[in-house]
Amino acid sequence: MIGSEIIKEFKPAPQHPNQYSNGTVLDPLSGNVYKGKGKLSTNGKRLTMRGYIGVSALGRSTT
């Protein structure tokens, strides 16, 4: 797992300045790759990532 890209291919959302979408997230515990989206806090110190399968409602978030 050393050297693996955990977060990749995220693009900024044009209508929301601190949100990113259309990327993939690697779960380092299971090795599974999920679709993902992220949101950066207004002060830029916290990133909340959501990994999901199919639709965002079937996933989990972490900060």
PDB file of N, CA, C and O in Angstrom:
ATOM      1  N   MET A   1       0.813  -1.194   0.000  1.00  0.00           N
ATOM      2  CA  MET A   1       0.000   0.000   0.000  1.00  0.00           C
ATOM      3  C   MET A   1       0.864   1.269   0.000  1.00  0.00           C
ATOM      4  O   MET A   1       0.357   2.357  -0.273  1.00  0.00           O
ATOM      5  N   ILE A   2       2.140   1.142   0.298  1.00  0.00           N
ATOM      6  CA  ILE A   2       3.010   2.310   0.305  1.00  0.00           C
ATOM      7  C   ILE A   2       3.095   2.863  -1.113  1.00  0.00           C
ATOM      8  O   ILE A   2       3.352   2.122  -2.062  1.00  0.00           O
ATOM      9  N   GLY A   3       2.881   4.146  -1.249  1.00  0.00           N
ATOM     10  CA  GLY A   3       2.944   4.792  -2.547  1.00  0.00           C
ATOM     11  C   GLY A   3       1.624   4.797  -3.303  1.00  0.00           C
ATOM     12  O   GLY A   3       1.556   5.335  -4.408  1.00  0.00           O
ATOM     13  N   SER A   4       0.571   4.209  -2.734  1.00  0.00           N
ATOM     14  CA  SER A   4      -0.734   4.185  -3.400  1.00  0.00           C
ATOM     15  C   SER A   4      -1.389   5.555  -3.343  1.00  0.00           C
ATOM     16  O   SER A   4      -1.259   6.281  -2.357  1.00  0.00           O
ATOM     17  N   GLU A   5      -2.098   5.901  -4.424  1.00  0.00           N
ATOM     18  CA  GLU A   5      -2.886   7.133  -4.428  1.00  0.00           C
ATOM     19  C   GLU A   5      -4.220   6.835  -3.765  1.00  0.00           C
ATOM     20  O   GLU A   5      -4.981   5.996  -4.246  1.00  0.00           O
ATOM     21  N   ILE A   6      -4.507   7.514  -2.668  1.00  0.00           N
ATOM     22  CA  ILE A   6      -5.748   7.279  -1.933  1.00  0.00           C
ATOM     23  C   ILE A   6      -6.879   8.119  -2.521  1.00  0.00           C
ATOM     24  O   ILE A   6      -8.017   7.657  -2.603  1.00  0.00           O
ATOM     25  N   ILE A   7      -6.577   9.334  -2.923  1.00  0.00           N
ATOM     26  CA  ILE A   7      -7.571  10.246  -3.490  1.00  0.00           C
ATOM     27  C   ILE A   7      -7.067  10.676  -4.853  1.00  0.00           C
ATOM     28  O   ILE A   7      -5.933  11.139  -4.975  1.00  0.00           O
ATOM     29  N   LYS A   8      -7.915  10.528  -5.910  1.00  0.00           N
ATOM     30  CA  LYS A   8      -7.463  10.966  -7.226  1.00  0.00           C
ATOM     31  C   LYS A   8      -8.641  11.350  -8.118  1.00  0.00           C
ATOM     32  O   LYS A   8      -9.786  10.972  -7.869  1.00  0.00           O
ATOM     33  N   GLU A   9      -8.324  12.109  -9.158  1.00  0.00           N
ATOM     34  CA  GLU A   9      -9.230  12.519 -10.225  1.00  0.00           C
ATOM     35  C   GLU A   9     -10.363  13.438  -9.796  1.00  0.00           C
ATOM     36  O   GLU A   9     -11.372  13.506 -10.499  1.00  0.00           O
ATOM     37  N   PHE A  10     -10.251  14.142  -8.690  1.00  0.00           N
ATOM     38  CA  PHE A  10     -11.311  15.052  -8.258  1.00  0.00           C
ATOM     39  C   PHE A  10     -11.258  16.343  -9.060  1.00  0.00           C
ATOM     40  O   PHE A  10     -10.181  16.854  -9.367  1.00  0.00           O
ATOM     41  N   LYS A  11     -12.426  16.862  -9.394  1.00  0.00           N
ATOM     42  CA  LYS A  11     -12.555  18.110 -10.146  1.00  0.00           C
ATOM     43  C   LYS A  11     -13.344  19.100  -9.299  1.00  0.00           C
ATOM     44  O   LYS A  11     -14.298  18.704  -8.629  1.00  0.00           O
ATOM     45  N   PRO A  12     -12.968  20.381  -9.312  1.00  0.00           N
ATOM     46  CA  PRO A  12     -13.749  21.378  -8.565  1.00  0.00           C
ATOM     47  C   PRO A  12     -15.158  21.515  -9.156  1.00  0.00           C
ATOM     48  O   PRO A  12     -15.332  21.500 -10.374  1.00  0.00           O
ATOM     49  N   ALA A  13     -16.146  21.646  -8.290  1.00  0.00           N
ATOM     50  CA  ALA A  13     -17.529  21.857  -8.734  1.00  0.00           C
ATOM     51  C   ALA A  13     -17.669  23.315  -9.157  1.00  0.00           C
ATOM     52  O   ALA A  13     -17.376  24.202  -8.356  1.00  0.00           O
ATOM     53  N   PRO A  14     -18.105  23.596 -10.380  1.00  0.00           N
ATOM     54  CA  PRO A  14     -18.134  24.976 -10.873  1.00  0.00           C
ATOM     55  C   PRO A  14     -19.061  25.905 -10.088  1.00  0.00           C
ATOM     56  O   PRO A  14     -18.743  27.083  -9.925  1.00  0.00           O
ATOM     57  N   GLN A  15     -20.188  25.411  -9.602  1.00  0.00           N
ATOM     58  CA  GLN A  15     -21.129  26.283  -8.905  1.00  0.00           C
ATOM     59  C   GLN A  15     -20.899  26.354  -7.399  1.00  0.00           C
ATOM     60  O   GLN A  15     -21.512  27.186  -6.730  1.00  0.00           O
ATOM     61  N   HIS A  16     -20.025  25.497  -6.845  1.00  0.00           N
ATOM     62  CA  HIS A  16     -19.728  25.484  -5.407  1.00  0.00           C
ATOM     63  C   HIS A  16     -18.220  25.573  -5.221  1.00  0.00           C
ATOM     64  O   HIS A  16     -17.510  24.629  -5.567  1.00  0.00           O
ATOM     65  N   PRO A  17     -17.708  26.683  -4.683  1.00  0.00           N
ATOM     66  CA  PRO A  17     -16.257  26.915  -4.664  1.00  0.00           C
ATOM     67  C   PRO A  17     -15.428  25.945  -3.830  1.00  0.00           C
ATOM     68  O   PRO A  17     -14.276  25.694  -4.184  1.00  0.00           O
ATOM     69  N   ASN A  18     -15.948  25.391  -2.752  1.00  0.00           N
ATOM     70  CA  ASN A  18     -15.158  24.517  -1.882  1.00  0.00           C
ATOM     71  C   ASN A  18     -15.537  23.054  -1.996  1.00  0.00           C
ATOM     72  O   ASN A  18     -15.232  22.272  -1.096  1.00  0.00           O
ATOM     73  N   GLN A  19     -16.199  22.660  -3.089  1.00  0.00           N
ATOM     74  CA  GLN A  19     -16.619  21.276  -3.247  1.00  0.00           C
ATOM     75  C   GLN A  19     -15.945  20.646  -4.462  1.00  0.00           C
ATOM     76  O   GLN A  19     -15.662  21.313  -5.456  1.00  0.00           O
ATOM     77  N   TYR A  20     -15.697  19.342  -4.353  1.00  0.00           N
ATOM     78  CA  TYR A  20     -15.031  18.584  -5.407  1.00  0.00           C
ATOM     79  C   TYR A  20     -15.831  17.321  -5.672  1.00  0.00           C
ATOM     80  O   TYR A  20     -16.444  16.769  -4.759  1.00  0.00           O
ATOM     81  N   SER A  21     -15.830  16.858  -6.922  1.00  0.00           N
ATOM     82  CA  SER A  21     -16.618  15.675  -7.272  1.00  0.00           C
ATOM     83  C   SER A  21     -15.943  14.886  -8.381  1.00  0.00           C
ATOM     84  O   SER A  21     -14.883  15.264  -8.881  1.00  0.00           O
ATOM     85  N   ASN A  22     -16.582  13.780  -8.757  1.00  0.00           N
ATOM     86  CA  ASN A  22     -16.137  12.920  -9.863  1.00  0.00           C
ATOM     87  C   ASN A  22     -14.752  12.330  -9.652  1.00  0.00           C
ATOM     88  O   ASN A  22     -13.983  12.193 -10.603  1.00  0.00           O
ATOM     89  N   GLY A  23     -14.432  11.981  -8.416  1.00  0.00           N
ATOM     90  CA  GLY A  23     -13.140  11.372  -8.138  1.00  0.00           C
ATOM     91  C   GLY A  23     -13.305   9.967  -7.601  1.00  0.00           C
ATOM     92  O   GLY A  23     -14.415   9.442  -7.511  1.00  0.00           O
ATOM     93  N   THR A  24     -12.183   9.368  -7.248  1.00  0.00           N
ATOM     94  CA  THR A  24     -12.203   8.041  -6.642  1.00  0.00           C
ATOM     95  C   THR A  24     -11.431   8.072  -5.328  1.00  0.00           C
ATOM     96  O   THR A  24     -10.480   8.834  -5.158  1.00  0.00           O
ATOM     97  N   VAL A  25     -11.871   7.221  -4.404  1.00  0.00           N
ATOM     98  CA  VAL A  25     -11.276   7.129  -3.075  1.00  0.00           C
ATOM     99  C   VAL A  25     -10.922   5.672  -2.825  1.00  0.00           C
ATOM    100  O   VAL A  25     -11.753   4.788  -3.031  1.00  0.00           O
ATOM    101  N   LEU A  26      -9.705   5.416  -2.386  1.00  0.00           N
ATOM    102  CA  LEU A  26      -9.259   4.069  -2.035  1.00  0.00           C
ATOM    103  C   LEU A  26      -9.424   3.882  -0.534  1.00  0.00           C
ATOM    104  O   LEU A  26      -8.931   4.690   0.253  1.00  0.00           O
ATOM    105  N   ASP A  27     -10.111   2.826  -0.136  1.00  0.00           N
ATOM    106  CA  ASP A  27     -10.221   2.461   1.280  1.00  0.00           C
ATOM    107  C   ASP A  27      -8.984   1.642   1.622  1.00  0.00           C
ATOM    108  O   ASP A  27      -8.869   0.505   1.164  1.00  0.00           O
ATOM    109  N   PRO A  28      -8.056   2.177   2.411  1.00  0.00           N
ATOM    110  CA  PRO A  28      -6.802   1.466   2.675  1.00  0.00           C
ATOM    111  C   PRO A  28      -6.986   0.187   3.498  1.00  0.00           C
ATOM    112  O   PRO A  28      -6.131  -0.697   3.451  1.00  0.00           O
ATOM    113  N   LEU A  29      -8.079   0.074   4.246  1.00  0.00           N
ATOM    114  CA  LEU A  29      -8.292  -1.130   5.053  1.00  0.00           C
ATOM    115  C   LEU A  29      -8.739  -2.315   4.207  1.00  0.00           C
ATOM    116  O   LEU A  29      -8.280  -3.438   4.415  1.00  0.00           O
ATOM    117  N   SER A  30      -9.635  -2.066   3.251  1.00  0.00           N
ATOM    118  CA  SER A  30     -10.159  -3.162   2.439  1.00  0.00           C
ATOM    119  C   SER A  30      -9.505  -3.257   1.066  1.00  0.00           C
ATOM    120  O   SER A  30      -9.516  -4.322   0.448  1.00  0.00           O
ATOM    121  N   GLY A  31      -8.935  -2.154   0.580  1.00  0.00           N
ATOM    122  CA  GLY A  31      -8.356  -2.126  -0.756  1.00  0.00           C
ATOM    123  C   GLY A  31      -9.365  -1.838  -1.849  1.00  0.00           C
ATOM    124  O   GLY A  31      -9.012  -1.850  -3.028  1.00  0.00           O
ATOM    125  N   ASN A  32     -10.634  -1.576  -1.480  1.00  0.00           N
ATOM    126  CA  ASN A  32     -11.672  -1.277  -2.452  1.00  0.00           C
ATOM    127  C   ASN A  32     -11.595   0.180  -2.902  1.00  0.00           C
ATOM    128  O   ASN A  32     -11.183   1.053  -2.138  1.00  0.00           O
ATOM    129  N   VAL A  33     -11.997   0.435  -4.152  1.00  0.00           N
ATOM    130  CA  VAL A  33     -12.018   1.781  -4.703  1.00  0.00           C
ATOM    131  C   VAL A  33     -13.473   2.198  -4.884  1.00  0.00           C
ATOM    132  O   VAL A  33     -14.277   1.450  -5.441  1.00  0.00           O
ATOM    133  N   TYR A  34     -13.808   3.402  -4.408  1.00  0.00           N
ATOM    134  CA  TYR A  34     -15.172   3.914  -4.459  1.00  0.00           C
ATOM    135  C   TYR A  34     -15.209   5.246  -5.194  1.00  0.00           C
ATOM    136  O   TYR A  34     -14.200   5.947  -5.278  1.00  0.00           O
ATOM    137  N   LYS A  35     -16.385   5.593  -5.727  1.00  0.00           N
ATOM    138  CA  LYS A  35     -16.598   6.939  -6.240  1.00  0.00           C
ATOM    139  C   LYS A  35     -16.577   7.860  -5.037  1.00  0.00           C
ATOM    140  O   LYS A  35     -16.846   7.428  -3.916  1.00  0.00           O
ATOM    141  N   GLY A  36     -16.254   9.138  -5.264  1.00  0.00           N
ATOM    142  CA  GLY A  36     -16.192  10.026  -4.123  1.00  0.00           C
ATOM    143  C   GLY A  36     -16.458  11.469  -4.448  1.00  0.00           C
ATOM    144  O   GLY A  36     -16.454  11.887  -5.606  1.00  0.00           O
ATOM    145  N   LYS A  37     -16.691  12.220  -3.388  1.00  0.00           N
ATOM    146  CA  LYS A  37     -16.806  13.665  -3.474  1.00  0.00           C
ATOM    147  C   LYS A  37     -16.265  14.238  -2.178  1.00  0.00           C
ATOM    148  O   LYS A  37     -16.160  13.534  -1.173  1.00  0.00           O
ATOM    149  N   GLY A  38     -15.922  15.513  -2.205  1.00  0.00           N
ATOM    150  CA  GLY A  38     -15.324  16.126  -1.030  1.00  0.00           C
ATOM    151  C   GLY A  38     -15.738  17.564  -0.864  1.00  0.00           C
ATOM    152  O   GLY A  38     -16.160  18.224  -1.813  1.00  0.00           O
ATOM    153  N   LYS A  39     -15.610  18.044   0.371  1.00  0.00           N
ATOM    154  CA  LYS A  39     -15.938  19.435   0.675  1.00  0.00           C
ATOM    155  C   LYS A  39     -14.881  19.971   1.631  1.00  0.00           C
ATOM    156  O   LYS A  39     -14.601  19.381   2.674  1.00  0.00           O
ATOM    157  N   LEU A  40     -14.310  21.093   1.251  1.00  0.00           N
ATOM    158  CA  LEU A  40     -13.299  21.761   2.061  1.00  0.00           C
ATOM    159  C   LEU A  40     -13.994  22.797   2.926  1.00  0.00           C
ATOM    160  O   LEU A  40     -14.856  23.530   2.440  1.00  0.00           O
ATOM    161  N   SER A  41     -13.625  22.870   4.221  1.00  0.00           N
ATOM    162  CA  SER A  41     -14.241  23.851   5.110  1.00  0.00           C
ATOM    163  C   SER A  41     -13.879  25.263   4.663  1.00  0.00           C
ATOM    164  O   SER A  41     -12.931  25.453   3.901  1.00  0.00           O
ATOM    165  N   THR A  42     -14.628  26.244   5.133  1.00  0.00           N
ATOM    166  CA  THR A  42     -14.397  27.628   4.709  1.00  0.00           C
ATOM    167  C   THR A  42     -13.034  28.154   5.127  1.00  0.00           C
ATOM    168  O   THR A  42     -12.470  29.007   4.442  1.00  0.00           O
ATOM    169  N   ASN A  43     -12.486  27.659   6.251  1.00  0.00           N
ATOM    170  CA  ASN A  43     -11.157  28.110   6.659  1.00  0.00           C
ATOM    171  C   ASN A  43     -10.041  27.280   6.024  1.00  0.00           C
ATOM    172  O   ASN A  43      -8.864  27.586   6.211  1.00  0.00           O
ATOM    173  N   GLY A  44     -10.401  26.229   5.270  1.00  0.00           N
ATOM    174  CA  GLY A  44      -9.422  25.421   4.549  1.00  0.00           C
ATOM    175  C   GLY A  44      -8.667  24.416   5.392  1.00  0.00           C
ATOM    176  O   GLY A  44      -7.659  23.876   4.939  1.00  0.00           O
ATOM    177  N   LYS A  45      -9.131  24.145   6.624  1.00  0.00           N
ATOM    178  CA  LYS A  45      -8.402  23.242   7.507  1.00  0.00           C
ATOM    179  C   LYS A  45      -9.012  21.849   7.623  1.00  0.00           C
ATOM    180  O   LYS A  45      -8.369  20.943   8.154  1.00  0.00           O
ATOM    181  N   ARG A  46     -10.238  21.658   7.139  1.00  0.00           N
ATOM    182  CA  ARG A  46     -10.892  20.349   7.232  1.00  0.00           C
ATOM    183  C   ARG A  46     -11.429  19.943   5.861  1.00  0.00           C
ATOM    184  O   ARG A  46     -12.061  20.733   5.160  1.00  0.00           O
ATOM    185  N   LEU A  47     -11.165  18.712   5.508  1.00  0.00           N
ATOM    186  CA  LEU A  47     -11.673  18.138   4.276  1.00  0.00           C
ATOM    187  C   LEU A  47     -12.588  16.983   4.648  1.00  0.00           C
ATOM    188  O   LEU A  47     -12.156  16.032   5.298  1.00  0.00           O
ATOM    189  N   THR A  48     -13.840  17.058   4.243  1.00  0.00           N
ATOM    190  CA  THR A  48     -14.794  15.981   4.469  1.00  0.00           C
ATOM    191  C   THR A  48     -14.948  15.221   3.169  1.00  0.00           C
ATOM    192  O   THR A  48     -15.355  15.787   2.155  1.00  0.00           O
ATOM    193  N   MET A  49     -14.623  13.940   3.197  1.00  0.00           N
ATOM    194  CA  MET A  49     -14.697  13.087   2.017  1.00  0.00           C
ATOM    195  C   MET A  49     -15.865  12.121   2.177  1.00  0.00           C
ATOM    196  O   MET A  49     -16.149  11.638   3.273  1.00  0.00           O
ATOM    197  N   ARG A  50     -16.538  11.851   1.049  1.00  0.00           N
ATOM    198  CA  ARG A  50     -17.614  10.852   1.033  1.00  0.00           C
ATOM    199  C   ARG A  50     -17.316   9.849  -0.060  1.00  0.00           C
ATOM    200  O   ARG A  50     -17.177  10.209  -1.229  1.00  0.00           O
ATOM    201  N   GLY A  51     -17.220   8.595   0.325  1.00  0.00           N
ATOM    202  CA  GLY A  51     -17.044   7.509  -0.629  1.00  0.00           C
ATOM    203  C   GLY A  51     -18.345   6.744  -0.730  1.00  0.00           C
ATOM    204  O   GLY A  51     -19.004   6.508   0.282  1.00  0.00           O
ATOM    205  N   TYR A  52     -18.730   6.347  -1.950  1.00  0.00           N
ATOM    206  CA  TYR A  52     -20.022   5.690  -2.127  1.00  0.00           C
ATOM    207  C   TYR A  52     -19.999   4.742  -3.318  1.00  0.00           C
ATOM    208  O   TYR A  52     -19.104   4.786  -4.162  1.00  0.00           O
ATOM    209  N   ILE A  53     -21.014   3.883  -3.358  1.00  0.00           N
ATOM    210  CA  ILE A  53     -21.233   2.967  -4.480  1.00  0.00           C
ATOM    211  C   ILE A  53     -22.541   3.373  -5.136  1.00  0.00           C
ATOM    212  O   ILE A  53     -23.580   3.388  -4.476  1.00  0.00           O
ATOM    213  N   GLY A  54     -22.512   3.698  -6.406  1.00  0.00           N
ATOM    214  CA  GLY A  54     -23.736   4.053  -7.129  1.00  0.00           C
ATOM    215  C   GLY A  54     -24.223   5.449  -6.799  1.00  0.00           C
ATOM    216  O   GLY A  54     -23.918   6.393  -7.527  1.00  0.00           O
ATOM    217  N   VAL A  55     -24.972   5.601  -5.720  1.00  0.00           N
ATOM    218  CA  VAL A  55     -25.501   6.907  -5.301  1.00  0.00           C
ATOM    219  C   VAL A  55     -24.885   7.298  -3.969  1.00  0.00           C
ATOM    220  O   VAL A  55     -24.493   6.441  -3.176  1.00  0.00           O
ATOM    221  N   SER A  56     -24.804   8.583  -3.734  1.00  0.00           N
ATOM    222  CA  SER A  56     -24.151   9.106  -2.539  1.00  0.00           C
ATOM    223  C   SER A  56     -24.813   8.649  -1.241  1.00  0.00           C
ATOM    224  O   SER A  56     -24.159   8.596  -0.199  1.00  0.00           O
ATOM    225  N   ALA A  57     -26.096   8.320  -1.296  1.00  0.00           N
ATOM    226  CA  ALA A  57     -26.800   7.878  -0.083  1.00  0.00           C
ATOM    227  C   ALA A  57     -26.266   6.535   0.423  1.00  0.00           C
ATOM    228  O   ALA A  57     -26.426   6.211   1.600  1.00  0.00           O
ATOM    229  N   LEU A  58     -25.637   5.758  -0.452  1.00  0.00           N
ATOM    230  CA  LEU A  58     -25.086   4.454  -0.058  1.00  0.00           C
ATOM    231  C   LEU A  58     -23.583   4.568   0.146  1.00  0.00           C
ATOM    232  O   LEU A  58     -22.798   3.977  -0.596  1.00  0.00           O
ATOM    233  N   GLY A  59     -23.194   5.330   1.154  1.00  0.00           N
ATOM    234  CA  GLY A  59     -21.768   5.519   1.399  1.00  0.00           C
ATOM    235  C   GLY A  59     -21.510   5.975   2.814  1.00  0.00           C
ATOM    236  O   GLY A  59     -22.388   5.923   3.675  1.00  0.00           O
ATOM    237  N   ARG A  60     -20.277   6.427   3.040  1.00  0.00           N
ATOM    238  CA  ARG A  60     -19.932   6.966   4.355  1.00  0.00           C
ATOM    239  C   ARG A  60     -18.993   8.150   4.183  1.00  0.00           C
ATOM    240  O   ARG A  60     -18.277   8.260   3.188  1.00  0.00           O
ATOM    241  N   SER A  61     -19.014   9.028   5.173  1.00  0.00           N
ATOM    242  CA  SER A  61     -18.190  10.218   5.157  1.00  0.00           C
ATOM    243  C   SER A  61     -17.171  10.166   6.268  1.00  0.00           C
ATOM    244  O   SER A  61     -17.381   9.524   7.297  1.00  0.00           O
ATOM    245  N   THR A  62     -16.064  10.849   6.050  1.00  0.00           N
ATOM    246  CA  THR A  62     -15.043  11.004   7.081  1.00  0.00           C
ATOM    247  C   THR A  62     -14.413  12.368   6.937  1.00  0.00           C
ATOM    248  O   THR A  62     -14.323  12.895   5.828  1.00  0.00           O
ATOM    249  N   THR A  63     -13.977  12.950   8.036  1.00  0.00           N
ATOM    250  CA  THR A  63     -13.350  14.265   8.035  1.00  0.00           C
ATOM    251  C   THR A  63     -11.882  14.117   8.343  1.00  0.00           C
ATOM    252  O   THR A  63     -11.158  15.111   8.392  1.00  0.00           O
TER     253      THR A  63
END
